[in-house]
Amino acid sequence: MRELGRDVARDYDGREPLLVAPLKASFVFVADLSRALRIPHGLDFLELASYAAGADQGGHARIRLLKDLDSEIAGRHVVVVEDVVDTGLTLNYLCKTLALRAPASLAAVTLLDRPYRRLVEDLPVRYVGFTVPDELFVGYGFDLDERFRNLPDLHVLES
């Protein structure tokens, strides 16, 4: 966390970035990242829901905004704080939605990255905690059916 905080602080020195975290999984990560940042910054949350669209001919997941930001982001430096970037579909939706609001810049930081699963290539993932295998993680905000978020560290769930 200290390394990610140093990297973000170095790149945004002299500016006051807004950390934007999707709820719920990112709340532990964004709290620790916020504490690791030694520069002034803002913090805001939004909530997304994804669901399989059976009626969609491609069988793609649909994403919907459940809770919007409280802050205006026009002209601000926005850093999206994601728990995990996998296919990139959710982050792509989120970045396109935020880009319409004219931020000064838009970047992303992720705790866990699975670049080998990407369906979207052009993502602004600038900071990566760990590149991980395709396993199910719980703890540190990650859940399985809303359980295990409270564990203080990451665990691989054995099937």
mmCIF file of the C-alpha atoms, coordinates in Angstrom:
data_MODEL
# 
_entry.id   MODEL 
# 
loop_
_atom_site.group_PDB 
_atom_site.id 
_atom_site.type_symbol 
_atom_site.label_atom_id 
_atom_site.label_alt_id 
_atom_site.label_comp_id 
_atom_site.label_asym_id 
_atom_site.label_entity_id 
_atom_site.label_seq_id 
_atom_site.pdbx_PDB_ins_code 
_atom_site.Cartn_x 
_atom_site.Cartn_y 
_atom_site.Cartn_z 
_atom_site.occupancy 
_atom_site.B_iso_or_equiv 
_atom_site.pdbx_formal_charge 
_atom_site.auth_seq_id 
_atom_site.auth_comp_id 
_atom_site.auth_asym_id 
_atom_site.auth_atom_id 
_atom_site.pdbx_PDB_model_num 
ATOM 1   C CA . MET A 1 1   ? 0.000   0.000   0.000   1.00 0.00 ? 1   MET A CA 1 
ATOM 2   C CA . ARG A 1 2   ? 2.863   2.335   0.787   1.00 0.00 ? 2   ARG A CA 1 
ATOM 3   C CA . GLU A 1 3   ? 4.310   1.768   -2.715  1.00 0.00 ? 3   GLU A CA 1 
ATOM 4   C CA . LEU A 1 4   ? 0.998   2.506   -4.423  1.00 0.00 ? 4   LEU A CA 1 
ATOM 5   C CA . GLY A 1 5   ? 0.518   5.571   -2.218  1.00 0.00 ? 5   GLY A CA 1 
ATOM 6   C CA . ARG A 1 6   ? 4.024   6.820   -3.090  1.00 0.00 ? 6   ARG A CA 1 
ATOM 7   C CA . ASP A 1 7   ? 3.436   6.292   -6.822  1.00 0.00 ? 7   ASP A CA 1 
ATOM 8   C CA . VAL A 1 8   ? 0.093   8.102   -6.833  1.00 0.00 ? 8   VAL A CA 1 
ATOM 9   C CA . ALA A 1 9   ? 1.453   10.931  -4.651  1.00 0.00 ? 9   ALA A CA 1 
ATOM 10  C CA . ARG A 1 10  ? 4.471   11.367  -6.934  1.00 0.00 ? 10  ARG A CA 1 
ATOM 11  C CA . ASP A 1 11  ? 2.300   11.598  -10.061 1.00 0.00 ? 11  ASP A CA 1 
ATOM 12  C CA . TYR A 1 12  ? -0.242  13.980  -8.500  1.00 0.00 ? 12  TYR A CA 1 
ATOM 13  C CA . ASP A 1 13  ? 2.125   16.145  -6.460  1.00 0.00 ? 13  ASP A CA 1 
ATOM 14  C CA . GLY A 1 14  ? 0.863   19.723  -6.501  1.00 0.00 ? 14  GLY A CA 1 
ATOM 15  C CA . ARG A 1 15  ? -2.639  18.638  -7.512  1.00 0.00 ? 15  ARG A CA 1 
ATOM 16  C CA . GLU A 1 16  ? -5.502  17.357  -5.389  1.00 0.00 ? 16  GLU A CA 1 
ATOM 17  C CA . PRO A 1 17  ? -6.823  14.160  -6.973  1.00 0.00 ? 17  PRO A CA 1 
ATOM 18  C CA . LEU A 1 18  ? -10.262 12.748  -6.247  1.00 0.00 ? 18  LEU A CA 1 
ATOM 19  C CA . LEU A 1 19  ? -10.235 9.058   -5.381  1.00 0.00 ? 19  LEU A CA 1 
ATOM 20  C CA . VAL A 1 20  ? -13.419 7.440   -6.704  1.00 0.00 ? 20  VAL A CA 1 
ATOM 21  C CA . ALA A 1 21  ? -14.196 3.996   -5.321  1.00 0.00 ? 21  ALA A CA 1 
ATOM 22  C CA . PRO A 1 22  ? -16.951 1.656   -6.445  1.00 0.00 ? 22  PRO A CA 1 
ATOM 23  C CA . LEU A 1 23  ? -18.779 0.136   -3.493  1.00 0.00 ? 23  LEU A CA 1 
ATOM 24  C CA . LYS A 1 24  ? -18.652 -2.347  -1.863  1.00 0.00 ? 24  LYS A CA 1 
ATOM 25  C CA . ALA A 1 25  ? -15.491 -4.323  -2.516  1.00 0.00 ? 25  ALA A CA 1 
ATOM 26  C CA . SER A 1 26  ? -13.153 -1.331  -2.854  1.00 0.00 ? 26  SER A CA 1 
ATOM 27  C CA . PHE A 1 27  ? -13.949 0.274   0.494   1.00 0.00 ? 27  PHE A CA 1 
ATOM 28  C CA . VAL A 1 28  ? -11.114 -1.381  2.459   1.00 0.00 ? 28  VAL A CA 1 
ATOM 29  C CA . PHE A 1 29  ? -8.575  -0.779  -0.311  1.00 0.00 ? 29  PHE A CA 1 
ATOM 30  C CA . VAL A 1 30  ? -9.518  2.879   -0.800  1.00 0.00 ? 30  VAL A CA 1 
ATOM 31  C CA . ALA A 1 31  ? -9.383  3.495   2.965   1.00 0.00 ? 31  ALA A CA 1 
ATOM 32  C CA . ASP A 1 32  ? -5.838  2.120   3.165   1.00 0.00 ? 32  ASP A CA 1 
ATOM 33  C CA . LEU A 1 33  ? -4.751  3.894   -0.026  1.00 0.00 ? 33  LEU A CA 1 
ATOM 34  C CA . SER A 1 34  ? -6.164  7.169   1.275   1.00 0.00 ? 34  SER A CA 1 
ATOM 35  C CA . ARG A 1 35  ? -4.145  6.798   4.479   1.00 0.00 ? 35  ARG A CA 1 
ATOM 36  C CA . ALA A 1 36  ? -1.014  5.987   2.452   1.00 0.00 ? 36  ALA A CA 1 
ATOM 37  C CA . LEU A 1 37  ? -1.345  9.134   0.301   1.00 0.00 ? 37  LEU A CA 1 
ATOM 38  C CA . ARG A 1 38  ? 0.721   11.991  1.694   1.00 0.00 ? 38  ARG A CA 1 
ATOM 39  C CA . ILE A 1 39  ? -0.872  14.627  -0.531  1.00 0.00 ? 39  ILE A CA 1 
ATOM 40  C CA . PRO A 1 40  ? -4.234  16.387  -0.230  1.00 0.00 ? 40  PRO A CA 1 
ATOM 41  C CA . HIS A 1 41  ? -6.962  14.412  -1.986  1.00 0.00 ? 41  HIS A CA 1 
ATOM 42  C CA . GLY A 1 42  ? -10.714 13.967  -2.043  1.00 0.00 ? 42  GLY A CA 1 
ATOM 43  C CA . LEU A 1 43  ? -12.722 10.793  -1.695  1.00 0.00 ? 43  LEU A CA 1 
ATOM 44  C CA . ASP A 1 44  ? -16.068 9.821   -3.191  1.00 0.00 ? 44  ASP A CA 1 
ATOM 45  C CA . PHE A 1 45  ? -18.043 6.650   -3.811  1.00 0.00 ? 45  PHE A CA 1 
ATOM 46  C CA . LEU A 1 46  ? -20.418 5.252   -6.358  1.00 0.00 ? 46  LEU A CA 1 
ATOM 47  C CA . GLU A 1 47  ? -22.123 1.910   -6.676  1.00 0.00 ? 47  GLU A CA 1 
ATOM 48  C CA . LEU A 1 48  ? -22.559 -0.230  -9.748  1.00 0.00 ? 48  LEU A CA 1 
ATOM 49  C CA . ALA A 1 49  ? -24.555 -3.380  -10.378 1.00 0.00 ? 49  ALA A CA 1 
ATOM 50  C CA . SER A 1 50  ? -23.827 -5.837  -13.122 1.00 0.00 ? 50  SER A CA 1 
ATOM 51  C CA . TYR A 1 51  ? -26.144 -8.554  -14.228 1.00 0.00 ? 51  TYR A CA 1 
ATOM 52  C CA . ALA A 1 52  ? -26.254 -11.094 -17.016 1.00 0.00 ? 52  ALA A CA 1 
ATOM 53  C CA . ALA A 1 53  ? -28.570 -9.969  -19.753 1.00 0.00 ? 53  ALA A CA 1 
ATOM 54  C CA . GLY A 1 54  ? -30.209 -13.168 -20.934 1.00 0.00 ? 54  GLY A CA 1 
ATOM 55  C CA . ALA A 1 55  ? -32.207 -11.248 -23.519 1.00 0.00 ? 55  ALA A CA 1 
ATOM 56  C CA . ASP A 1 56  ? -29.034 -9.750  -24.942 1.00 0.00 ? 56  ASP A CA 1 
ATOM 57  C CA . GLN A 1 57  ? -28.093 -11.788 -28.016 1.00 0.00 ? 57  GLN A CA 1 
ATOM 58  C CA . GLY A 1 58  ? -24.433 -11.747 -27.078 1.00 0.00 ? 58  GLY A CA 1 
ATOM 59  C CA . GLY A 1 59  ? -25.122 -12.851 -23.512 1.00 0.00 ? 59  GLY A CA 1 
ATOM 60  C CA . HIS A 1 60  ? -23.087 -9.885  -22.245 1.00 0.00 ? 60  HIS A CA 1 
ATOM 61  C CA . ALA A 1 61  ? -23.260 -8.468  -18.755 1.00 0.00 ? 61  ALA A CA 1 
ATOM 62  C CA . ARG A 1 62  ? -25.057 -5.164  -18.353 1.00 0.00 ? 62  ARG A CA 1 
ATOM 63  C CA . ILE A 1 63  ? -23.897 -2.537  -15.901 1.00 0.00 ? 63  ILE A CA 1 
ATOM 64  C CA . ARG A 1 64  ? -26.071 -0.035  -14.134 1.00 0.00 ? 64  ARG A CA 1 
ATOM 65  C CA . LEU A 1 65  ? -25.292 2.891   -11.837 1.00 0.00 ? 65  LEU A CA 1 
ATOM 66  C CA . LEU A 1 66  ? -27.018 2.470   -8.448  1.00 0.00 ? 66  LEU A CA 1 
ATOM 67  C CA . LYS A 1 67  ? -25.382 5.359   -6.553  1.00 0.00 ? 67  LYS A CA 1 
ATOM 68  C CA . ASP A 1 68  ? -23.741 8.324   -8.234  1.00 0.00 ? 68  ASP A CA 1 
ATOM 69  C CA . LEU A 1 69  ? -20.913 10.534  -6.988  1.00 0.00 ? 69  LEU A CA 1 
ATOM 70  C CA . ASP A 1 70  ? -21.659 13.371  -4.609  1.00 0.00 ? 70  ASP A CA 1 
ATOM 71  C CA . SER A 1 71  ? -18.803 15.475  -6.058  1.00 0.00 ? 71  SER A CA 1 
ATOM 72  C CA . GLU A 1 72  ? -18.545 17.370  -9.304  1.00 0.00 ? 72  GLU A CA 1 
ATOM 73  C CA . ILE A 1 73  ? -15.539 16.081  -11.243 1.00 0.00 ? 73  ILE A CA 1 
ATOM 74  C CA . ALA A 1 74  ? -15.276 18.596  -14.093 1.00 0.00 ? 74  ALA A CA 1 
ATOM 75  C CA . GLY A 1 75  ? -11.694 19.840  -14.192 1.00 0.00 ? 75  GLY A CA 1 
ATOM 76  C CA . ARG A 1 76  ? -10.552 17.486  -11.414 1.00 0.00 ? 76  ARG A CA 1 
ATOM 77  C CA . HIS A 1 77  ? -7.938  14.760  -11.542 1.00 0.00 ? 77  HIS A CA 1 
ATOM 78  C CA . VAL A 1 78  ? -9.886  11.547  -10.940 1.00 0.00 ? 78  VAL A CA 1 
ATOM 79  C CA . VAL A 1 79  ? -8.324  8.268   -9.829  1.00 0.00 ? 79  VAL A CA 1 
ATOM 80  C CA . VAL A 1 80  ? -10.692 5.300   -9.911  1.00 0.00 ? 80  VAL A CA 1 
ATOM 81  C CA . VAL A 1 81  ? -9.812  2.862   -7.121  1.00 0.00 ? 81  VAL A CA 1 
ATOM 82  C CA . GLU A 1 82  ? -10.791 -0.682  -8.124  1.00 0.00 ? 82  GLU A CA 1 
ATOM 83  C CA . ASP A 1 83  ? -10.488 -3.834  -6.075  1.00 0.00 ? 83  ASP A CA 1 
ATOM 84  C CA . VAL A 1 84  ? -9.835  -6.026  -9.128  1.00 0.00 ? 84  VAL A CA 1 
ATOM 85  C CA . VAL A 1 85  ? -9.655  -5.459  -12.864 1.00 0.00 ? 85  VAL A CA 1 
ATOM 86  C CA . ASP A 1 86  ? -10.618 -8.588  -14.724 1.00 0.00 ? 86  ASP A CA 1 
ATOM 87  C CA . THR A 1 87  ? -12.377 -8.413  -18.098 1.00 0.00 ? 87  THR A CA 1 
ATOM 88  C CA . GLY A 1 88  ? -12.299 -4.623  -17.928 1.00 0.00 ? 88  GLY A CA 1 
ATOM 89  C CA . LEU A 1 89  ? -15.995 -4.283  -18.792 1.00 0.00 ? 89  LEU A CA 1 
ATOM 90  C CA . THR A 1 90  ? -16.972 -2.607  -15.526 1.00 0.00 ? 90  THR A CA 1 
ATOM 91  C CA . LEU A 1 91  ? -13.981 -0.262  -15.480 1.00 0.00 ? 91  LEU A CA 1 
ATOM 92  C CA . ASN A 1 92  ? -14.596 0.595   -19.136 1.00 0.00 ? 92  ASN A CA 1 
ATOM 93  C CA . TYR A 1 93  ? -18.220 1.494   -18.389 1.00 0.00 ? 93  TYR A CA 1 
ATOM 94  C CA . LEU A 1 94  ? -17.185 3.543   -15.382 1.00 0.00 ? 94  LEU A CA 1 
ATOM 95  C CA . CYS A 1 95  ? -14.423 5.430   -17.229 1.00 0.00 ? 95  CYS A CA 1 
ATOM 96  C CA . LYS A 1 96  ? -16.685 6.239   -20.177 1.00 0.00 ? 96  LYS A CA 1 
ATOM 97  C CA . THR A 1 97  ? -19.365 7.482   -17.790 1.00 0.00 ? 97  THR A CA 1 
ATOM 98  C CA . LEU A 1 98  ? -16.896 9.652   -15.851 1.00 0.00 ? 98  LEU A CA 1 
ATOM 99  C CA . ALA A 1 99  ? -15.167 10.957  -18.996 1.00 0.00 ? 99  ALA A CA 1 
ATOM 100 C CA . LEU A 1 100 ? -18.473 12.517  -20.090 1.00 0.00 ? 100 LEU A CA 1 
ATOM 101 C CA . ARG A 1 101 ? -18.185 14.793  -17.033 1.00 0.00 ? 101 ARG A CA 1 
ATOM 102 C CA . ALA A 1 102 ? -14.943 16.389  -18.303 1.00 0.00 ? 102 ALA A CA 1 
ATOM 103 C CA . PRO A 1 103 ? -12.368 15.530  -15.623 1.00 0.00 ? 103 PRO A CA 1 
ATOM 104 C CA . ALA A 1 104 ? -8.902  17.052  -16.058 1.00 0.00 ? 104 ALA A CA 1 
ATOM 105 C CA . SER A 1 105 ? -7.506  13.508  -16.102 1.00 0.00 ? 105 SER A CA 1 
ATOM 106 C CA . LEU A 1 106 ? -8.731  9.992   -15.456 1.00 0.00 ? 106 LEU A CA 1 
ATOM 107 C CA . ALA A 1 107 ? -6.596  7.097   -14.235 1.00 0.00 ? 107 ALA A CA 1 
ATOM 108 C CA . ALA A 1 108 ? -7.185  3.873   -12.330 1.00 0.00 ? 108 ALA A CA 1 
ATOM 109 C CA . VAL A 1 109 ? -5.444  1.998   -9.555  1.00 0.00 ? 109 VAL A CA 1 
ATOM 110 C CA . THR A 1 110 ? -6.254  -1.628  -8.836  1.00 0.00 ? 110 THR A CA 1 
ATOM 111 C CA . LEU A 1 111 ? -5.242  -3.872  -5.993  1.00 0.00 ? 111 LEU A CA 1 
ATOM 112 C CA . LEU A 1 112 ? -5.528  -7.053  -8.077  1.00 0.00 ? 112 LEU A CA 1 
ATOM 113 C CA . ASP A 1 113 ? -5.107  -7.304  -11.825 1.00 0.00 ? 113 ASP A CA 1 
ATOM 114 C CA . ARG A 1 114 ? -5.883  -10.134 -14.237 1.00 0.00 ? 114 ARG A CA 1 
ATOM 115 C CA . PRO A 1 115 ? -4.723  -8.718  -17.586 1.00 0.00 ? 115 PRO A CA 1 
ATOM 116 C CA . TYR A 1 116 ? -4.961  -12.127 -19.286 1.00 0.00 ? 116 TYR A CA 1 
ATOM 117 C CA . ARG A 1 117 ? -8.777  -11.985 -18.931 1.00 0.00 ? 117 ARG A CA 1 
ATOM 118 C CA . ARG A 1 118 ? -9.224  -8.569  -20.608 1.00 0.00 ? 118 ARG A CA 1 
ATOM 119 C CA . LEU A 1 119 ? -12.024 -8.091  -23.086 1.00 0.00 ? 119 LEU A CA 1 
ATOM 120 C CA . VAL A 1 120 ? -11.341 -4.341  -23.180 1.00 0.00 ? 120 VAL A CA 1 
ATOM 121 C CA . GLU A 1 121 ? -7.807  -3.234  -23.966 1.00 0.00 ? 121 GLU A CA 1 
ATOM 122 C CA . ASP A 1 122 ? -7.810  0.546   -23.724 1.00 0.00 ? 122 ASP A CA 1 
ATOM 123 C CA . LEU A 1 123 ? -8.146  1.017   -19.967 1.00 0.00 ? 123 LEU A CA 1 
ATOM 124 C CA . PRO A 1 124 ? -6.414  3.744   -17.918 1.00 0.00 ? 124 PRO A CA 1 
ATOM 125 C CA . VAL A 1 125 ? -4.959  1.302   -15.351 1.00 0.00 ? 125 VAL A CA 1 
ATOM 126 C CA . ARG A 1 126 ? -1.875  3.196   -14.252 1.00 0.00 ? 126 ARG A CA 1 
ATOM 127 C CA . TYR A 1 127 ? -1.168  1.553   -10.889 1.00 0.00 ? 127 TYR A CA 1 
ATOM 128 C CA . VAL A 1 128 ? -1.320  -2.172  -10.070 1.00 0.00 ? 128 VAL A CA 1 
ATOM 129 C CA . GLY A 1 129 ? -0.845  -3.744  -6.659  1.00 0.00 ? 129 GLY A CA 1 
ATOM 130 C CA . PHE A 1 130 ? -0.566  -7.382  -7.735  1.00 0.00 ? 130 PHE A CA 1 
ATOM 131 C CA . THR A 1 131 ? -1.096  -9.394  -10.896 1.00 0.00 ? 131 THR A CA 1 
ATOM 132 C CA . VAL A 1 132 ? -2.875  -12.528 -9.723  1.00 0.00 ? 132 VAL A CA 1 
ATOM 133 C CA . PRO A 1 133 ? -3.980  -15.899 -11.087 1.00 0.00 ? 133 PRO A CA 1 
ATOM 134 C CA . ASP A 1 134 ? -7.600  -16.688 -11.854 1.00 0.00 ? 134 ASP A CA 1 
ATOM 135 C CA . GLU A 1 135 ? -8.576  -17.699 -8.320  1.00 0.00 ? 135 GLU A CA 1 
ATOM 136 C CA . LEU A 1 136 ? -11.365 -16.586 -6.007  1.00 0.00 ? 136 LEU A CA 1 
ATOM 137 C CA . PHE A 1 137 ? -10.135 -14.202 -3.332  1.00 0.00 ? 137 PHE A CA 1 
ATOM 138 C CA . VAL A 1 138 ? -11.998 -13.285 -0.148  1.00 0.00 ? 138 VAL A CA 1 
ATOM 139 C CA . GLY A 1 139 ? -11.166 -10.899 2.679   1.00 0.00 ? 139 GLY A CA 1 
ATOM 140 C CA . TYR A 1 140 ? -9.881  -7.343  2.628   1.00 0.00 ? 140 TYR A CA 1 
ATOM 141 C CA . GLY A 1 141 ? -13.240 -6.243  1.196   1.00 0.00 ? 141 GLY A CA 1 
ATOM 142 C CA . PHE A 1 142 ? -13.638 -9.151  -1.240  1.00 0.00 ? 142 PHE A CA 1 
ATOM 143 C CA . ASP A 1 143 ? -16.635 -11.335 -0.591  1.00 0.00 ? 143 ASP A CA 1 
ATOM 144 C CA . LEU A 1 144 ? -18.422 -14.530 -1.463  1.00 0.00 ? 144 LEU A CA 1 
ATOM 145 C CA . ASP A 1 145 ? -22.175 -14.009 -1.174  1.00 0.00 ? 145 ASP A CA 1 
ATOM 146 C CA . GLU A 1 146 ? -21.569 -10.978 1.098   1.00 0.00 ? 146 GLU A CA 1 
ATOM 147 C CA . ARG A 1 147 ? -19.415 -13.039 3.490   1.00 0.00 ? 147 ARG A CA 1 
ATOM 148 C CA . PHE A 1 148 ? -15.714 -12.763 4.406   1.00 0.00 ? 148 PHE A CA 1 
ATOM 149 C CA . ARG A 1 149 ? -15.306 -9.028  3.575   1.00 0.00 ? 149 ARG A CA 1 
ATOM 150 C CA . ASN A 1 150 ? -14.211 -8.443  7.166   1.00 0.00 ? 150 ASN A CA 1 
ATOM 151 C CA . LEU A 1 151 ? -11.144 -10.693 7.030   1.00 0.00 ? 151 LEU A CA 1 
ATOM 152 C CA . PRO A 1 152 ? -8.074  -8.467  7.507   1.00 0.00 ? 152 PRO A CA 1 
ATOM 153 C CA . ASP A 1 153 ? -6.129  -9.944  4.590   1.00 0.00 ? 153 ASP A CA 1 
ATOM 154 C CA . LEU A 1 154 ? -6.649  -11.766 1.304   1.00 0.00 ? 154 LEU A CA 1 
ATOM 155 C CA . HIS A 1 155 ? -7.363  -15.483 1.172   1.00 0.00 ? 155 HIS A CA 1 
ATOM 156 C CA . VAL A 1 156 ? -7.738  -17.806 -1.791  1.00 0.00 ? 156 VAL A CA 1 
ATOM 157 C CA . LEU A 1 157 ? -10.981 -19.718 -1.483  1.00 0.00 ? 157 LEU A CA 1 
ATOM 158 C CA . GLU A 1 158 ? -10.482 -23.375 -2.216  1.00 0.00 ? 158 GLU A CA 1 
ATOM 159 C CA . SER A 1 159 ? -13.242 -25.040 -4.202  1.00 0.00 ? 159 SER A CA 1 
# 
